[in-house]
Amino acid sequence: MGDLRPVEFAELAVDLRGDFDLANTVRSIPEHASAYTNCDQASVVVGEHRPVKVASATNSQARHADQLQVELEEGPGAAAMASGQAVVVDDISAGDRWQRWTSQAAELGFTGVISVRLSTKVATIGALNLYVTRPAEFDDDDIRAAEVFARHAALAVDSAHRISTLRRAVDDRTIIGQALGILSQRHGLDATRAYAMLERYAKDEHVGLRDGAEEVIAGRLPAQR
């Protein structure tokens, strides 16, 4: 795989963050990993605890290899998440660890893999799996490149998650505000009473406040009580 210059990782940090959309960020990680670490295929699994799921992959073989890890509950990705250390397999076909997984991963054409935990200081996000389909003799530079890439990827996911949460909160406030305006105008209510009506309507309909607000905006106005 090889080591990367600082300027390349600086460019990577910008590329990974993109538009700060969480789904797009997670989806882009394997493609960037393939380019920046020189692996042949890459994938990401997410979830610190079960259920763990395959979030994205560069191709169907990498996705299948990860899905096998999830279903068999064994493999380098799971081990990396548990230990926090990079897990390196130079020869998948010769491994006596995770024999159920290695035999099937070898049939998919993979010869080696480096798996690294994706995590921040406060949370584990998942694991990054970097697969090769050629004879693998990973060295310290390969492992270091994988670890540094994983740190950048984890920070990008964390940033995207935070921004997605903020965007959702802003959207919620906007939609709820629109619904309150409609209720105030239709029923001649002040803001406090309009909010109480919306809250009661959402509770009666067994929906969240935002969902109730969307129904009000769509024209399904609650009766005044």
Secondary structure, DSSP 8 states (H G I E B T S, - for coil): -----HHHHHHHHHHHHTT--HHHHHHHHHHHHHHHH--SEEEEEE-SSSS-EEEEESSHHHHHHHHHHHHHT-SHHHHHHHHSS-EEES-GGG--SSHHHHHHHHHTT--EEEEEEEE-SS-EEEEEEEEESS-----HHHHHHHHHHHHHHHHHHHHHHHHHHHHHHHHHHHHHHHHHHHHHHHHT--HHHHHHHHHHHHHHTT--HHHHHHHHHTT------
